[in-house]
């Protein structure tokens, strides 16, 4: 009896966690190169995750990514040069942004 209840409890836990992992978005961070509101496109130069005092948001890479922001929640409107964090869903080569956060306008490091 104890073995069956443990099995049922574990199964319920795994089923409760399953939807969270299925719907998780990918995240990219980098410098805004261009934001075209007419085309709903945002282009960034991606940053890596090597954080330091000299590079608090990471170091720039050669990767440039373009995102469709037509349905995205956008906080502070991005301008070229701003550091952005973008949660997105990838569909092949297309990247559809879900949320755009202007990190350079937030003071997260002081908390």
Biopython code that builds the backbone (N, CA, C, O; Angstrom):
import numpy as np
from Bio.PDB.StructureBuilder import StructureBuilder

atoms = [
    (1, "UNK", "N", (0.814, -1.191, 0.000)),
    (1, "UNK", "CA", (0.000, 0.000, 0.000)),
    (1, "UNK", "C", (0.861, 1.260, 0.000)),
    (1, "UNK", "O", (0.576, 2.223, -0.712)),
    (2, "UNK", "N", (1.916, 1.238, 0.808)),
    (2, "UNK", "CA", (2.797, 2.388, 0.898)),
    (2, "UNK", "C", (3.499, 2.625, -0.443)),
    (2, "UNK", "O", (3.692, 3.769, -0.854)),
    (3, "UNK", "N", (3.873, 1.555, -1.108)),
    (3, "UNK", "CA", (4.551, 1.658, -2.403)),
    (3, "UNK", "C", (3.617, 2.275, -3.451)),
    (3, "UNK", "O", (4.058, 3.087, -4.264)),
    (4, "UNK", "N", (2.345, 1.905, -3.440)),
    (4, "UNK", "CA", (1.378, 2.438, -4.400)),
    (4, "UNK", "C", (1.129, 3.919, -4.149)),
    (4, "UNK", "O", (1.067, 4.706, -5.095)),
    (5, "UNK", "N", (0.986, 4.307, -2.884)),
    (5, "UNK", "CA", (0.753, 5.725, -2.585)),
    (5, "UNK", "C", (1.980, 6.571, -2.941)),
    (5, "UNK", "O", (1.832, 7.705, -3.397)),
    (6, "UNK", "N", (3.175, 6.042, -2.740)),
    (6, "UNK", "CA", (4.392, 6.760, -3.135)),
    (6, "UNK", "C", (4.440, 6.930, -4.649)),
    (6, "UNK", "O", (4.802, 7.993, -5.155)),
    (7, "UNK", "N", (4.072, 5.873, -5.363)),
    (7, "UNK", "CA", (4.044, 5.934, -6.820)),
    (7, "UNK", "C", (3.031, 6.971, -7.308)),
    (7, "UNK", "O", (3.330, 7.758, -8.206)),
    (8, "UNK", "N", (1.848, 6.971, -6.723)),
    (8, "UNK", "CA", (0.807, 7.930, -7.118)),
    (8, "UNK", "C", (1.217, 9.368, -6.796)),
    (8, "UNK", "O", (0.965, 10.280, -7.584)),
    (9, "UNK", "N", (1.839, 9.563, -5.658)),
    (9, "UNK", "CA", (2.307, 10.891, -5.281)),
    (9, "UNK", "C", (3.389, 11.383, -6.242)),
    (9, "UNK", "O", (3.362, 12.541, -6.659)),
    (10, "UNK", "N", (4.325, 10.531, -6.592)),
    (10, "UNK", "CA", (5.388, 10.898, -7.532)),
    (10, "UNK", "C", (4.817, 11.181, -8.916)),
    (10, "UNK", "O", (5.245, 12.128, -9.576)),
    (11, "UNK", "N", (3.864, 10.382, -9.362)),
    (11, "UNK", "CA", (3.227, 10.587, -10.661)),
    (11, "UNK", "C", (2.488, 11.917, -10.691)),
    (11, "UNK", "O", (2.572, 12.645, -11.680)),
    (12, "UNK", "N", (1.770, 12.245, -9.630)),
    (12, "UNK", "CA", (1.047, 13.518, -9.557)),
    (12, "UNK", "C", (2.029, 14.692, -9.595)),
    (12, "UNK", "O", (1.775, 15.698, -10.258)),
    (13, "UNK", "N", (3.139, 14.559, -8.887)),
    (13, "UNK", "CA", (4.158, 15.617, -8.881)),
    (13, "UNK", "C", (4.739, 15.824, -10.273)),
    (13, "UNK", "O", (4.869, 16.964, -10.719)),
    (14, "UNK", "N", (5.086, 14.761, -10.959)),
    (14, "UNK", "CA", (5.659, 14.867, -12.302)),
    (14, "UNK", "C", (4.660, 15.444, -13.295)),
    (14, "UNK", "O", (5.035, 16.238, -14.158)),
    (15, "UNK", "N", (3.409, 15.061, -13.185)),
    (15, "UNK", "CA", (2.386, 15.616, -14.072)),
    (15, "UNK", "C", (2.155, 17.102, -13.801)),
    (15, "UNK", "O", (1.867, 17.860, -14.727)),
    (16, "UNK", "N", (2.280, 17.520, -12.552)),
    (16, "UNK", "CA", (2.117, 18.931, -12.213)),
    (16, "UNK", "C", (3.281, 19.764, -12.752)),
    (16, "UNK", "O", (3.076, 20.916, -13.133)),
    (17, "UNK", "N", (4.486, 19.216, -12.796)),
    (17, "UNK", "CA", (5.666, 19.940, -13.280)),
    (17, "UNK", "C", (5.811, 19.892, -14.788)),
    (17, "UNK", "O", (6.492, 20.747, -15.354)),
    (18, "UNK", "N", (5.211, 18.948, -15.449)),
    (18, "UNK", "CA", (5.376, 18.771, -16.885)),
    (18, "UNK", "C", (5.012, 20.004, -17.704)),
    (18, "UNK", "O", (5.804, 20.393, -18.562)),
    (19, "UNK", "N", (3.863, 20.643, -17.492)),
    (19, "UNK", "CA", (3.521, 21.802, -18.330)),
    (19, "UNK", "C", (4.514, 22.948, -18.208)),
    (19, "UNK", "O", (4.724, 23.677, -19.177)),
    (20, "UNK", "N", (5.124, 23.125, -17.054)),
    (20, "UNK", "CA", (6.079, 24.203, -16.863)),
    (20, "UNK", "C", (7.279, 24.015, -17.778)),
    (20, "UNK", "O", (7.737, 24.974, -18.399)),
    (21, "UNK", "N", (7.791, 22.803, -17.869)),
    (21, "UNK", "CA", (8.968, 22.566, -18.691)),
    (21, "UNK", "C", (8.650, 22.615, -20.178)),
    (21, "UNK", "O", (9.518, 22.962, -20.977)),
    (22, "UNK", "N", (7.439, 22.279, -20.561)),
    (22, "UNK", "CA", (7.061, 22.271, -21.968)),
    (22, "UNK", "C", (6.947, 23.689, -22.516)),
    (22, "UNK", "O", (7.304, 23.935, -23.668)),
    (23, "UNK", "N", (6.454, 24.622, -21.707)),
    (23, "UNK", "CA", (6.186, 25.974, -22.177)),
    (23, "UNK", "C", (7.296, 26.973, -21.827)),
    (23, "UNK", "O", (7.082, 28.179, -21.951)),
    (24, "UNK", "N", (8.453, 26.515, -21.400)),
    (24, "UNK", "CA", (9.541, 27.408, -21.052)),
    (24, "UNK", "C", (10.096, 28.087, -22.301)),
    (24, "UNK", "O", (10.223, 27.461, -23.354)),
    (25, "UNK", "N", (10.423, 29.366, -22.176)),
    (25, "UNK", "CA", (10.953, 30.134, -23.302)),
    (25, "UNK", "C", (12.476, 30.193, -23.232)),
    (25, "UNK", "O", (13.070, 29.984, -22.175)),
    (26, "UNK", "N", (13.088, 30.476, -24.362)),
    (26, "UNK", "CA", (14.526, 30.705, -24.403)),
    (26, "UNK", "C", (14.772, 32.186, -24.108)),
    (26, "UNK", "O", (13.872, 33.013, -24.252)),
    (27, "UNK", "N", (15.989, 32.509, -23.698)),
    (27, "UNK", "CA", (16.318, 33.893, -23.336)),
    (27, "UNK", "C", (17.597, 34.301, -24.039)),
    (27, "UNK", "O", (18.549, 33.527, -24.135)),
    (28, "UNK", "N", (17.602, 35.531, -24.527)),
    (28, "UNK", "CA", (18.785, 36.111, -25.150)),
    (28, "UNK", "C", (18.990, 37.502, -24.586)),
    (28, "UNK", "O", (18.027, 38.197, -24.264)),
    (29, "UNK", "N", (20.251, 37.908, -24.464)),
    (29, "UNK", "CA", (20.560, 39.228, -23.941)),
    (29, "UNK", "C", (21.615, 39.875, -24.822)),
    (29, "UNK", "O", (22.541, 39.210, -25.286)),
    (30, "UNK", "N", (21.470, 41.180, -25.052)),
    (30, "UNK", "CA", (22.458, 41.876, -25.855)),
    (30, "UNK", "C", (22.108, 43.326, -26.087)),
    (30, "UNK", "O", (21.136, 43.851, -25.543)),
    (31, "UNK", "N", (22.931, 43.968, -26.918)),
    (31, "UNK", "CA", (22.777, 45.390, -27.215)),
    (31, "UNK", "C", (21.823, 45.576, -28.386)),
    (31, "UNK", "O", (21.942, 44.902, -29.409)),
    (32, "UNK", "N", (20.875, 46.494, -28.228)),
    (32, "UNK", "CA", (19.922, 46.802, -29.288)),
    (32, "UNK", "C", (20.653, 47.496, -30.436)),
    (32, "UNK", "O", (21.310, 48.518, -30.236)),
    (33, "UNK", "N", (20.536, 46.941, -31.621)),
    (33, "UNK", "CA", (21.117, 47.561, -32.806)),
    (33, "UNK", "C", (20.064, 48.355, -33.570)),
    (33, "UNK", "O", (20.344, 49.432, -34.096)),
    (34, "UNK", "N", (18.833, 47.805, -33.626)),
    (34, "UNK", "CA", (17.765, 48.465, -34.371)),
    (34, "UNK", "C", (16.416, 47.992, -33.851)),
    (34, "UNK", "O", (16.231, 46.812, -33.557)),
    (35, "UNK", "N", (15.474, 48.927, -33.741)),
    (35, "UNK", "CA", (14.095, 48.597, -33.382)),
    (35, "UNK", "C", (13.189, 49.274, -34.395)),
    (35, "UNK", "O", (13.058, 50.498, -34.400)),
    (36, "UNK", "N", (12.563, 48.474, -35.254)),
    (36, "UNK", "CA", (11.667, 48.977, -36.293)),
    (36, "UNK", "C", (10.232, 48.702, -35.871)),
    (36, "UNK", "O", (9.747, 47.578, -35.994)),
    (37, "UNK", "N", (9.547, 49.742, -35.368)),
    (37, "UNK", "CA", (8.180, 49.568, -34.888)),
    (37, "UNK", "C", (7.217, 49.269, -36.033)),
    (37, "UNK", "O", (6.231, 48.560, -35.829)),
    (38, "UNK", "N", (7.475, 49.787, -37.223)),
    (38, "UNK", "CA", (6.612, 49.534, -38.373)),
    (38, "UNK", "C", (6.606, 48.075, -38.789)),
    (38, "UNK", "O", (5.557, 47.523, -39.122)),
    (39, "UNK", "N", (7.793, 47.441, -38.772)),
    (39, "UNK", "CA", (7.908, 46.027, -39.149)),
    (39, "UNK", "C", (7.799, 45.099, -37.938)),
    (39, "UNK", "O", (7.772, 43.877, -38.088)),
    (40, "UNK", "N", (7.737, 45.682, -36.740)),
    (40, "UNK", "CA", (7.730, 44.899, -35.499)),
    (40, "UNK", "C", (8.940, 43.987, -35.413)),
    (40, "UNK", "O", (8.816, 42.810, -35.075)),
    (41, "UNK", "N", (10.107, 44.530, -35.718)),
    (41, "UNK", "CA", (11.354, 43.762, -35.669)),
    (41, "UNK", "C", (12.357, 44.434, -34.743)),
    (41, "UNK", "O", (12.458, 45.659, -34.685)),
    (42, "UNK", "N", (13.083, 43.609, -34.032)),
    (42, "UNK", "CA", (14.112, 44.065, -33.109)),
    (42, "UNK", "C", (15.380, 43.280, -33.400)),
    (42, "UNK", "O", (15.351, 42.052, -33.479)),
    (43, "UNK", "N", (16.497, 43.988, -33.561)),
    (43, "UNK", "CA", (17.784, 43.346, -33.848)),
    (43, "UNK", "C", (18.746, 43.649, -32.709)),
    (43, "UNK", "O", (18.907, 44.800, -32.304)),
    (44, "UNK", "N", (19.390, 42.587, -32.194)),
    (44, "UNK", "CA", (20.377, 42.765, -31.124)),
    (44, "UNK", "C", (21.687, 42.071, -31.468)),
    (44, "UNK", "O", (21.728, 41.113, -32.240)),
    (45, "UNK", "N", (22.761, 42.589, -30.866)),
    (45, "UNK", "CA", (24.046, 41.899, -30.873)),
    (45, "UNK", "C", (24.084, 41.118, -29.563)),
    (45, "UNK", "O", (24.046, 41.711, -28.485)),
    (46, "UNK", "N", (24.157, 39.796, -29.650)),
    (46, "UNK", "CA", (24.066, 38.970, -28.449)),
    (46, "UNK", "C", (25.315, 39.090, -27.582)),
    (46, "UNK", "O", (26.425, 39.274, -28.080)),
    (47, "UNK", "N", (25.104, 38.982, -26.276)),
    (47, "UNK", "CA", (26.175, 38.983, -25.288)),
    (47, "UNK", "C", (26.322, 37.573, -24.728)),
    (47, "UNK", "O", (25.360, 36.805, -24.701)),
    (48, "UNK", "N", (27.536, 37.235, -24.279)),
    (48, "UNK", "CA", (27.753, 35.937, -23.630)),
    (48, "UNK", "C", (27.471, 36.064, -22.136)),
    (48, "UNK", "O", (26.986, 37.099, -21.680)),
    (49, "UNK", "N", (27.768, 35.028, -21.384)),
    (49, "UNK", "CA", (27.479, 35.036, -19.945)),
    (49, "UNK", "C", (28.742, 35.191, -19.097)),
    (49, "UNK", "O", (28.773, 34.747, -17.949)),
    (50, "UNK", "N", (29.767, 35.808, -19.645)),
    (50, "UNK", "CA", (30.997, 36.064, -18.887)),
    (50, "UNK", "C", (30.867, 37.430, -18.213)),
    (50, "UNK", "O", (31.341, 38.437, -18.738)),
    (51, "UNK", "N", (30.219, 37.455, -17.042)),
    (51, "UNK", "CA", (29.984, 38.697, -16.327)),
    (51, "UNK", "C", (31.226, 39.109, -15.539)),
    (51, "UNK", "O", (31.942, 38.263, -15.003)),
    (52, "UNK", "N", (31.470, 40.404, -15.475)),
    (52, "UNK", "CA", (32.587, 40.935, -14.704)),
    (52, "UNK", "C", (32.266, 42.389, -14.356)),
    (52, "UNK", "O", (31.241, 42.924, -14.779)),
    (53, "UNK", "N", (33.143, 43.018, -13.588)),
    (53, "UNK", "CA", (32.925, 44.438, -13.267)),
    (53, "UNK", "C", (33.005, 45.296, -14.516)),
    (53, "UNK", "O", (32.282, 46.285, -14.638)),
    (54, "UNK", "N", (33.884, 44.925, -15.450)),
    (54, "UNK", "CA", (34.029, 45.683, -16.693)),
    (54, "UNK", "C", (32.869, 45.425, -17.648)),
    (54, "UNK", "O", (32.493, 46.308, -18.418)),
    (55, "UNK", "N", (32.302, 44.229, -17.604)),
    (55, "UNK", "CA", (31.193, 43.847, -18.495)),
    (55, "UNK", "C", (30.069, 43.244, -17.649)),
    (55, "UNK", "O", (29.913, 42.023, -17.618)),
    (56, "UNK", "N", (29.274, 44.090, -16.954)),
    (56, "UNK", "CA", (28.256, 43.563, -16.040)),
    (56, "UNK", "C", (27.120, 42.803, -16.738)),
    (56, "UNK", "O", (26.415, 42.029, -16.092)),
    (57, "UNK", "N", (26.934, 43.012, -18.040)),
    (57, "UNK", "CA", (25.875, 42.323, -18.780)),
    (57, "UNK", "C", (26.432, 41.211, -19.673)),
    (57, "UNK", "O", (25.677, 40.593, -20.425)),
    (58, "UNK", "N", (27.716, 40.952, -19.604)),
    (58, "UNK", "CA", (28.370, 39.972, -20.459)),
    (58, "UNK", "C", (29.161, 40.679, -21.537)),
    (58, "UNK", "O", (29.061, 41.896, -21.700)),
    (59, "UNK", "N", (29.950, 39.910, -22.276)),
    (59, "UNK", "CA", (30.776, 40.477, -23.343)),
    (59, "UNK", "C", (30.081, 40.294, -24.693)),
    (59, "UNK", "O", (29.424, 39.276, -24.911)),
    (60, "UNK", "N", (30.215, 41.257, -25.596)),
    (60, "UNK", "CA", (29.587, 41.130, -26.915)),
    (60, "UNK", "C", (30.164, 39.954, -27.706)),
    (60, "UNK", "O", (31.351, 39.643, -27.602)),
    (61, "UNK", "N", (29.316, 39.317, -28.487)),
    (61, "UNK", "CA", (29.737, 38.243, -29.379)),
    (61, "UNK", "C", (29.526, 38.723, -30.819)),
    (61, "UNK", "O", (29.063, 39.842, -31.039)),
    (62, "UNK", "N", (29.863, 37.887, -31.788)),
    (62, "UNK", "CA", (29.642, 38.265, -33.183)),
    (62, "UNK", "C", (28.232, 37.915, -33.642)),
    (62, "UNK", "O", (27.838, 38.268, -34.754)),
    (63, "UNK", "N", (27.460, 37.218, -32.790)),
    (63, "UNK", "CA", (26.099, 36.797, -33.161)),
    (63, "UNK", "C", (25.140, 37.986, -33.165)),
    (63, "UNK", "O", (25.089, 38.759, -32.208)),
    (64, "UNK", "N", (24.392, 38.118, -34.237)),
    (64, "UNK", "CA", (23.348, 39.135, -34.358)),
    (64, "UNK", "C", (22.031, 38.401, -34.580)),
    (64, "UNK", "O", (21.924, 37.557, -35.469)),
    (65, "UNK", "N", (21.021, 38.732, -33.758)),
    (65, "UNK", "CA", (19.729, 38.053, -33.848)),
    (65, "UNK", "C", (18.620, 39.049, -34.109)),
    (65, "UNK", "O", (18.646, 40.182, -33.628)),
    (66, "UNK", "N", (17.633, 38.594, -34.891)),
    (66, "UNK", "CA", (16.469, 39.403, -35.218)),
    (66, "UNK", "C", (15.240, 38.729, -34.626)),
    (66, "UNK", "O", (15.080, 37.513, -34.738)),
    (67, "UNK", "N", (14.367, 39.520, -33.993)),
    (67, "UNK", "CA", (13.183, 38.997, -33.318)),
    (67, "UNK", "C", (11.925, 39.669, -33.845)),
    (67, "UNK", "O", (11.924, 40.861, -34.149)),
    (68, "UNK", "N", (10.855, 38.889, -33.949)),
    (68, "UNK", "CA", (9.530, 39.413, -34.260)),
    (68, "UNK", "C", (8.897, 39.816, -32.929)),
    (68, "UNK", "O", (8.688, 38.968, -32.061)),
    (69, "UNK", "N", (8.591, 41.102, -32.762)),
    (69, "UNK", "CA", (8.051, 41.595, -31.499)),
    (69, "UNK", "C", (6.587, 42.014, -31.627)),
    (69, "UNK", "O", (6.096, 42.806, -30.822)),
    (70, "UNK", "N", (5.888, 41.489, -32.631)),
    (70, "UNK", "CA", (4.506, 41.918, -32.888)),
    (70, "UNK", "C", (3.568, 41.636, -31.719)),
    (70, "UNK", "O", (2.647, 42.416, -31.479)),
    (71, "UNK", "N", (3.776, 40.542, -30.983)),
    (71, "UNK", "CA", (2.900, 40.201, -29.861)),
    (71, "UNK", "C", (3.619, 40.285, -28.521)),
    (71, "UNK", "O", (3.077, 39.836, -27.511)),
    (72, "UNK", "N", (4.814, 40.842, -28.486)),
    (72, "UNK", "CA", (5.623, 40.856, -27.266)),
    (72, "UNK", "C", (5.169, 41.929, -26.290)),
    (72, "UNK", "O", (4.670, 42.985, -26.679)),
    (73, "UNK", "N", (5.357, 41.628, -25.010)),
    (73, "UNK", "CA", (5.173, 42.638, -23.974)),
    (73, "UNK", "C", (6.492, 43.399, -23.893)),
    (73, "UNK", "O", (7.539, 42.810, -23.627)),
    (74, "UNK", "N", (6.437, 44.693, -24.119)),
    (74, "UNK", "CA", (7.651, 45.512, -24.121)),
    (74, "UNK", "C", (7.540, 46.529, -22.999)),
    (74, "UNK", "O", (6.584, 47.303, -22.944)),
    (75, "UNK", "N", (8.523, 46.525, -22.102)),
    (75, "UNK", "CA", (8.540, 47.490, -21.006)),
    (75, "UNK", "C", (8.945, 48.857, -21.528)),
    (75, "UNK", "O", (8.191, 49.486, -22.270)),
    (76, "UNK", "N", (10.106, 49.315, -21.156)),
    (76, "UNK", "CA", (10.663, 50.578, -21.645)),
    (76, "UNK", "C", (11.017, 50.398, -23.122)),
    (76, "UNK", "O", (11.768, 49.483, -23.460)),
    (77, "UNK", "N", (10.492, 51.256, -24.014)),
    (77, "UNK", "CA", (10.798, 51.090, -25.442)),
    (77, "UNK", "C", (12.308, 51.124, -25.702)),
    (77, "UNK", "O", (12.995, 52.035, -25.238)),
    (78, "UNK", "N", (12.825, 50.138, -26.441)),
    (78, "UNK", "CA", (14.273, 50.070, -26.665)),
    (78, "UNK", "C", (14.759, 51.103, -27.676)),
    (78, "UNK", "O", (14.063, 51.463, -28.625)),
    (79, "UNK", "N", (15.979, 51.561, -27.432)),
    (79, "UNK", "CA", (16.677, 52.458, -28.355)),
    (79, "UNK", "C", (18.011, 51.802, -28.696)),
    (79, "UNK", "O", (18.530, 51.024, -27.897)),
    (80, "UNK", "N", (18.573, 52.099, -29.859)),
    (80, "UNK", "CA", (19.893, 51.540, -30.185)),
    (80, "UNK", "C", (20.903, 51.858, -29.074)),
    (80, "UNK", "O", (21.019, 52.999, -28.625)),
    (81, "UNK", "N", (21.618, 50.832, -28.651)),
    (81, "UNK", "CA", (22.603, 50.973, -27.580)),
    (81, "UNK", "C", (22.113, 50.439, -26.246)),
    (81, "UNK", "O", (22.927, 50.139, -25.372)),
    (82, "UNK", "N", (20.802, 50.313, -26.065)),
    (82, "UNK", "CA", (20.259, 49.773, -24.817)),
    (82, "UNK", "C", (20.567, 48.281, -24.706)),
    (82, "UNK", "O", (20.661, 47.578, -25.712)),
    (83, "UNK", "N", (20.722, 47.809, -23.469)),
    (83, "UNK", "CA", (20.922, 46.392, -23.209)),
    (83, "UNK", "C", (19.552, 45.779, -22.957)),
    (83, "UNK", "O", (18.809, 46.231, -22.085)),
    (84, "UNK", "N", (19.225, 44.746, -23.729)),
    (84, "UNK", "CA", (17.907, 44.124, -23.660)),
    (84, "UNK", "C", (18.018, 42.657, -23.275)),
    (84, "UNK", "O", (18.996, 41.985, -23.599)),
    (85, "UNK", "N", (16.996, 42.175, -22.577)),
    (85, "UNK", "CA", (16.845, 40.747, -22.306)),
    (85, "UNK", "C", (15.525, 40.346, -22.943)),
    (85, "UNK", "O", (14.489, 40.952, -22.667)),
    (86, "UNK", "N", (15.558, 39.327, -23.796)),
    (86, "UNK", "CA", (14.397, 38.935, -24.576)),
    (86, "UNK", "C", (14.060, 37.466, -24.310)),
    (86, "UNK", "O", (14.895, 36.581, -24.495)),
    (87, "UNK", "N", (12.827, 37.228, -23.873)),
    (87, "UNK", "CA", (12.312, 35.857, -23.760)),
    (87, "UNK", "C", (11.574, 35.577, -25.064)),
    (87, "UNK", "O", (10.726, 36.365, -25.482)),
    (88, "UNK", "N", (11.897, 34.448, -25.710)),
    (88, "UNK", "CA", (11.338, 34.177, -27.034)),
    (88, "UNK", "C", (11.095, 32.694, -27.257)),
    (88, "UNK", "O", (11.615, 31.839, -26.541)),
    (89, "UNK", "N", (10.289, 32.420, -28.271)),
    (89, "UNK", "CA", (10.061, 31.058, -28.748)),
    (89, "UNK", "C", (10.689, 30.953, -30.126)),
    (89, "UNK", "O", (10.447, 31.800, -30.987)),
    (90, "UNK", "N", (11.490, 29.927, -30.342)),
    (90, "UNK", "CA", (12.122, 29.702, -31.640)),
    (90, "UNK", "C", (11.261, 28.743, -32.446)),
    (90, "UNK", "O", (10.842, 27.695, -31.957)),
    (91, "UNK", "N", (11.007, 29.124, -33.691)),
    (91, "UNK", "CA", (10.261, 28.271, -34.613)),
    (91, "UNK", "C", (11.102, 28.181, -35.882)),
    (91, "UNK", "O", (10.962, 28.997, -36.793)),
    (92, "UNK", "N", (11.977, 27.178, -35.929)),
    (92, "UNK", "CA", (12.944, 27.109, -37.022)),
    (92, "UNK", "C", (13.962, 28.227, -36.835)),
    (92, "UNK", "O", (14.561, 28.350, -35.766)),
    (93, "UNK", "N", (14.158, 29.038, -37.864)),
    (93, "UNK", "CA", (15.073, 30.177, -37.762)),
    (93, "UNK", "C", (14.382, 31.420, -37.233)),
    (93, "UNK", "O", (15.045, 32.362, -36.801)),
    (94, "UNK", "N", (13.042, 31.432, -37.264)),
    (94, "UNK", "CA", (12.285, 32.589, -36.786)),
    (94, "UNK", "C", (12.256, 32.605, -35.260)),
    (94, "UNK", "O", (12.086, 31.566, -34.622)),
    (95, "UNK", "N", (12.422, 33.794, -34.684)),
    (95, "UNK", "CA", (12.373, 33.958, -33.234)),
    (95, "UNK", "C", (11.260, 34.953, -32.912)),
    (95, "UNK", "O", (11.321, 36.115, -33.312)),
    (96, "UNK", "N", (10.249, 34.487, -32.189)),
    (96, "UNK", "CA", (9.108, 35.319, -31.828)),
    (96, "UNK", "C", (9.242, 35.712, -30.364)),
    (96, "UNK", "O", (9.171, 34.865, -29.474)),
    (97, "UNK", "N", (9.438, 37.006, -30.122)),
    (97, "UNK", "CA", (9.634, 37.503, -28.764)),
    (97, "UNK", "C", (8.333, 37.456, -27.976)),
    (97, "UNK", "O", (7.268, 37.797, -28.491)),
    (98, "UNK", "N", (8.432, 37.031, -26.728)),
    (98, "UNK", "CA", (7.299, 37.028, -25.813)),
    (98, "UNK", "C", (7.359, 38.233, -24.885)),
    (98, "UNK", "O", (6.334, 38.834, -24.564)),
    (99, "UNK", "N", (8.579, 38.582, -24.455)),
    (99, "UNK", "CA", (8.776, 39.694, -23.534)),
    (99, "UNK", "C", (10.120, 40.347, -23.809)),
    (99, "UNK", "O", (11.125, 39.659, -23.989)),
    (100, "UNK", "N", (10.138, 41.675, -23.840)),
    (100, "UNK", "CA", (11.371, 42.438, -24.047)),
    (100, "UNK", "C", (11.578, 43.316, -22.823)),
    (100, "UNK", "O", (10.744, 44.164, -22.507)),
    (101, "UNK", "N", (12.706, 43.105, -22.130)),
    (101, "UNK", "CA", (13.023, 43.867, -20.931)),
    (101, "UNK", "C", (14.245, 44.737, -21.201)),
    (101, "UNK", "O", (15.283, 44.242, -21.642)),
    (102, "UNK", "N", (14.119, 46.016, -20.940)),
    (102, "UNK", "CA", (15.218, 46.959, -21.140)),
    (102, "UNK", "C", (16.060, 46.969, -19.872)),
    (102, "UNK", "O", (15.785, 47.726, -18.941)),
    (103, "UNK", "N", (17.080, 46.130, -19.843)),
    (103, "UNK", "CA", (17.896, 45.942, -18.646)),
    (103, "UNK", "C", (18.711, 47.191, -18.322)),
    (103, "UNK", "O", (18.947, 47.478, -17.148)),
    (104, "UNK", "N", (19.143, 47.931, -19.322)),
    (104, "UNK", "CA", (19.963, 49.114, -19.065)),
    (104, "UNK", "C", (19.166, 50.216, -18.373)),
    (104, "UNK", "O", (19.760, 51.136, -17.810)),
    (105, "UNK", "N", (17.842, 50.144, -18.402)),
    (105, "UNK", "CA", (17.005, 51.126, -17.720)),
    (105, "UNK", "C", (16.633, 50.682, -16.307)),
    (105, "UNK", "O", (15.976, 51.425, -15.577)),
    (106, "UNK", "N", (17.046, 49.489, -15.921)),
    (106, "UNK", "CA", (16.771, 48.962, -14.589)),
    (106, "UNK", "C", (18.053, 48.942, -13.785)),
    (106, "UNK", "O", (19.133, 48.731, -14.339)),
    (107, "UNK", "N", (17.948, 49.155, -12.507)),
    (107, "UNK", "CA", (19.118, 49.140, -11.653)),
    (107, "UNK", "C", (19.079, 47.873, -10.813)),
    (107, "UNK", "O", (18.870, 47.929, -9.602)),
    (108, "UNK", "N", (19.285, 46.712, -11.471)),
    (108, "UNK", "CA", (19.184, 45.435, -10.775)),
    (108, "UNK", "C", (20.416, 45.122, -9.925)),
    (108, "UNK", "O", (20.313, 44.365, -8.960)),
    (109, "UNK", "N", (21.542, 45.670, -10.252)),
    (109, "UNK", "CA", (22.790, 45.337, -9.558)),
    (109, "UNK", "C", (22.862, 45.948, -8.152)),
    (109, "UNK", "O", (23.655, 45.482, -7.333)),
    (110, "UNK", "N", (22.071, 46.959, -7.853)),
    (110, "UNK", "CA", (22.135, 47.652, -6.566)),
    (110, "UNK", "C", (21.326, 46.972, -5.464)),
    (110, "UNK", "O", (21.433, 47.355, -4.299)),
    (111, "UNK", "N", (20.511, 45.958, -5.818)),
    (111, "UNK", "CA", (19.657, 45.311, -4.810)),
    (111, "UNK", "C", (20.430, 44.420, -3.899)),
    (111, "UNK", "O", (19.854, 43.806, -3.000)),
]
sb = StructureBuilder()
sb.init_structure("model")
sb.init_model(0)
sb.init_chain("A")
sb.init_seg("    ")
for serial, (resi, resn, name, xyz) in enumerate(atoms, 1):
    if name == "N":
        sb.init_residue(resn, " ", resi, " ")
    sb.init_atom(name, np.array(xyz, "f"), 0.0, 1.0, " ", f" {name:<3s}", serial, name[0])
structure = sb.get_structure()
